[in-house]
Amino acid sequence: MAGPALILVVDDDPHLREVVRFALEQAGFSVEEAADGRAALSLVRERVPSLVVLDVMMPELDGLEVCRQLRQTLRVPIVFLSSRDDEVDRIVGLELGGDDYLSKPFSPRELVARVRAVLRRAEAPRETERPAPKEEILQRGRLRLDLGQWRAYWGEREVVLTVTELNLLAALLRAPGKAFTREELMERAYEDVVVSDRTIDSHVRRIRQKFAAVGGDVIETVHGLGYRLASR
């Protein structure tokens, strides 16, 4: 039987790490800590965590650079923390591949809720107890999502998506003719966590960039409403 999910908490503030560790352990998670970016990357090489709680502003390597390096090889979910309530930081973090973002100060209960929500999104497609769903493979034209393997493809080329990005694209692919509002996409990608319209826009922009790099065009804007799957 699998043990508790391992959460790596990366922050240069020892008091914050202690508070976050206590909240996560009380919620049933296993926790490791790192005080800077280099230490975090070293720990991940030894054992890949289920999720990383990652501060943006740190010595050695900042959180954005840690995220950039992790995303070169791993899909591990990332929840960013920042002491600056700066939308630019938030957008950059999400576009680098972060799955969620919390501004300091934050409630430990809210952090636990965000961690649980991100892990649910990551783990739901991997459940083996459920009957094999018809949506295990979603495909339209050259776009294909393998939800059982948590992979996305354009033709034969794999496109590495984060948990949130894949959920957003799967929602569009399940209803290819429907124009979704940002609120509808929030519900499908974030479940019970509320995020801003700009957060959804950032994820869409990131998905477009990844597919454009392999010649794909997967999402079109419906002006005044939101987004839908591209028809070509």
Protein Blocks (a to p, Z undefined) as FASTA:
>chain_A
ZZddddddddfbfklmmmmmmmmmmnopacdddfbfklmmmmmmmoccfbdcddfbdghi
afklmmmmmmmmpccdcddddfbdcfklmmmmmmnopabdcdddddfklmmmmmmmmmmm
mmmmmpmkbccdfklpgcehjbccdfknopacehjbccdddfklmmmmmmmmmmmmbccd
fklmmmmmnomaccdfklmmmmmmmmmmmmmmnopafbdcdehilpcddfZZ
